Amino acid sequence: MSKSLAAELATESGATWRDYYELTKPRVVMLLLLTALVGMCLATPGWVEPVILVAGMFGIGLLSSAAAVVNHVVDHRIDSIMARTFNRPVARGKVSIKKALVFAGVLAVLGFIALAVFVNMLTAWLTLASLVGYAVVYTMYLKRATPQNIVIGGLAGAAPPLLGWTAVTGEVHAYGLLLVLIIFTWTPPHFWALAIHREKDYAKAKIPMLPITHGIEFTKTCVVLYTLLLCAVCLLPYLTGMSGGLYLLGSSMLNAYFMYMALKLKFKPAASTAMDTFKFSILHLMLLFLILLVDHYI
C-alpha cells in the first residue's frame, strides 16, 4: 500500500456522522425548508395535511441535501484553496469523493421516492430538476463560466416555496411563482455581499465572481440596484392580494433596512460592512417568510 493511499484511508477513518451532516449544508437546507413550508401553508386556507407536510418536507430536504453534497464534491479543489471552505470534509479528505457521491445518491433516491409515493409526481420531478439545476448547471458550469453565475443559477435555489405549493395543490400557481421571484431577486445582493468580503479568496480560486471580473465598486452598485428591485418585488404579495397589511408593514421595515445596508456598503463601508450585509440578508429572508406565514393565518 502506497504512503498516499494509507494516509487517505487513515484520514477517512476519522470521518464521523458530523462530517456527513456537514456535507448536507444543514443551515442552508433549513432556510430552504422554511420557504418550502411557507409555500405549503400559503397554498391552502387551512392546515396542511400531515402526510403531505411530513413527506413533502422530508423529500425536499433530502433532495436539497443531496444537491449540497454534490456541490461539496464538485467544488472540493476550490474549497481547499479558499479560507472560508478549506475545512470542509471532502476538501480535507475526511470523506472521499466516492463515499460522498454514494451518500448523495442515497439521499436523492430516498427523497424522490418520498415525494413520488406520498406527495405527487409533479413535486418529485420539480425537486429533482432543482437538484440538477444547482448541482450540475450552476456548480459544474455556470459558477466557472460567467460572473452572472449566481443570477442564473439562483433559480434552482429559489424553487423550494414553489415545491411546497405544488406539494399541496399538485399544480404550478402564480402565487407560488411569486414566492420564487422574491428569492430569485434576493439571491444576487445576498451572495455578492459575501463575494465582496471574500474577493481575494475567489480570485485565488479563479472563480469569475462579479467583484473579480468587474470590480468591487461595480458590484456594490449592483447590490444597491438589486436590493431596490427586491423592495419592489416584495410589494407584489400585498398588491396581488396574496397577503395583507401585516406583511406590508413587516416586509417594508425589512426591505428598508436591507436598502440601508446596501447603501452603506456602497457609500460608507467599514471593514465589516460586506459581511454584515450578507448576514442580514439571511435574517431578512427568514423573517420575510415568517411574516408571510403569520399574516396568512391571522
N, C-alpha and C positions, 0 to 999 in steps of 0.2 A: 504493500500500500504506500503510495507516494505521500510525502510530507504534507502537500497541499490538500490532498483528499482527506487525510487524517485530521488535519486542522479544521476542514469544513465539517466533518462528521462530529468532531468534538464541539464545535460551535453550535451545530444544530441540536445536539443532545441537550443543550442548555435551554432550548425553547420551552416555554410554558403556555398555559391556556391564555395568559395575559398577552403574550405575543400575537397569538391568533386573533384575540379580541381586538388588539390594536390595529391589526390589518383591516378590520371592517370599518375603521374611522367612525367609532360609535357616536361621537358628538355631532358629526355631520349627519349621520343617519338619523339620530334623534330629532334634529331640526327638520329633516325631510319628512319624518313620520308625523311631526306636529302639523306640517302643512297638509299632509295626506289626511290626517284626522279631521282637520277643519274642512277640507273638501268633502269628506263623507257627511259631516254634520250639516253643512250648508245645502247639501243635495236633498235633504228631507226635512219637512217641518217638525217632525217628531224625533224620536231617538233612533239611532241606527240599530238594526237587528244585530244581536250579539254575535251570531255566527259570521256575518259579513264583517263586523268590526274586528273580531279577533283574527279571522283568516286573512282579511284584507291587510291589516297592519303587519301580520306575520309574513305574508308573502311579499309585500312591498319592501318590508325591512330586510328580508333575506336577499332579495334580488339587488337592492341598493348596496347591501354589504358585499355581495359578490362583485359588483362593479368596483367598489373601493379596493378589494383585494387585487383585482386585475390591475388597477391603477398602480398599486404598490409594486407589482411585478414589472410592468412596462417601464415604470419610472425609477427602477432601483439604482441604475447607474447615475441618473441625475440626482436622485435623493442622496446618494453617498457623497456628492460634491457640495451640496447646499447645507448651510449651518442649521437651517430650520428642520431638515428632514434626514440628516445623516444617521440618526439613531433609530430609524425605522427598522422593523425586524428583517425584511428582505434585504434592505440596503446593508445592514450589518452582517448578514449571513446567518442570523439566528434561525430563520425559516428559509428553506431552499425554494427556488423558483418552482420546482416540480410539486412540492408539498403545498405551496401557496395556491397553485393552479388547481390542484385536486380539491382543496378547501373551497375555492371559489366555485368550482363545478358542482360540488355537493350543495352549497348554499343556493345556487341558481336553480338547480333541479327541484329541490325541496320548495323553494319559493314559488316557482312556476306551477308545480303540482297543487300547492295550497290554493293559489288563485284560480286555477283552471277547474278544480273539483268543487271548491266551496264558495267561490265568488262568481266569476264569469270569464269567458274566454277573451272578451274584449280587454278587460283589465290585465289578464295574464299576458297577452301579446303586446299591449302598450307598455307594460312594465319591462318586459324583455327588450323591447325596442329602445327604451330609455337606457337600459344597461349597455346595449350595443353602442348607442349614441355617445355615452360618456366614456366607456372603457375602450372602445375601438376608434370611433370617429374623432372624438376630442383628444383622448390621451395619446393614441398612436399616431394621429395625423395632424389635426389642427394645432395642437399645442406646440408642435415643432415647425409648423408651416407658415403661420401668419400671426401678426400682432392682434388680429381680431379674433384670436382663438377663443377667448373667454366669452365674447359676444355671441359667436355662432354656437359654440359648444354649450353655452349656458342653457340652451333649450332643454337639454336632457336633464339637467339638474332642476329645472323649473317644472317638470312633469308631475311630481307627486300629488299636488292638490287635484289635478285632473284625474289621476289614477284613483284617488279617493272618491271623487264624484262618480266615475264610471263604475266603481265597485258597488255603489248603492243603486244607481239608476240603470246601468247597463247601456248607457248612451253618452256620447260626447255632447256637452251643452255649452252654450256661450258663456254662462257664468263660470263654469269650470275652466274654460279657456282664458277668461278674465283673470282668474287667480294665477294661471300660468304666466300671463303677461306681466303681472306685478313682480314675480320672482325673476322673470327674464330681464326686466328693466333694472331691477335691484342688483343683479349679479355684477355688471361691469364696475360701478363705483365701489362695490364691496371688495372685489378682487384686485382692482387697480390700486386701491389704497394699500393693500398688502404688497403689491408688486413694487410700489414706490419705496416702501420701507425695506424691502428685500432686493432692491435693484442690483446690488453688487453680486448677490447670490445668483440671480437669474443670468446676469452677464457671464459669470464664471461657468455656469452650466450651459451657456449658449442657447438659451430659450428666448425666442423673439417676443418677449412681452413688450407692451407698449412703451414703458419707460426706457427700454433698451433701444428700440427702433426709432422712436420719435422724440425721446427726451422726457425728462421728468416734468417740466413746465407744461408741455403739451398734454401730458397725461393728467395733470392736475386740472387743466381746463376741461378735459373730457369727463373727469369725475364730477365737476360742477354741472356740466350740461346734462349728463345722465341723471344726476340727482334731481335736477329741475324737471326732467322728463318723468322721473319716478313720482315726484309730487303730483304731477298732472294725472298719471295713470292711477294713482291711489285714490283719486276722486271718483273714478268710474264706478266702483261698487255702490257708492251713495247716489250718484247721478242716474244710474240704471235701475235703482230701486232694489238692488240686491241687499243693501244694508241701510241702517238708519242713522239717526243723529249721534248716537253714542260712538259709532265707528267714525263718523265725520270728525267729531271732536278729537278723539284719540289719535286717529291717523294724522290729522293736521298738526298736532303737537309733535308727534314723532318725526314727521317729514320736515317740520320747521327746524328741529334740532339737527337732523341729518344735513339739511341745507347749510346750517350754521357751521357744522364741522367741515363740509366740503369747501365753503368759502374761506374758512380759517386755513385749511390745507393749501389753498391757492395763494392767499394774500398775506397771511401772518402765521406761517407754520413754525412750530417749535420742533425739537428733535423727535418728540414722541407723537406728533400730530397725525402722521400717516397711520401708525399702529392704533392710535386712539380712534380714528375714523373707522378703521377696519373692525375693531372690537364693537364699536357702537352699531355698526351696520348689522351685525349678528343679532344684537339685542333689538334693534329696530324691526327686523323681520319676525322675530319670535313674538314680540309684543303686538305687532300689527295683526298677526294671525290669531293671537289670543283675543284681541279686541273684536275681530270679526266673529269669533266663536261666541263671546259673551253677548254681543249685540244681537246675534241671531236668536239666542234663546230668551233674551229679555224682551 
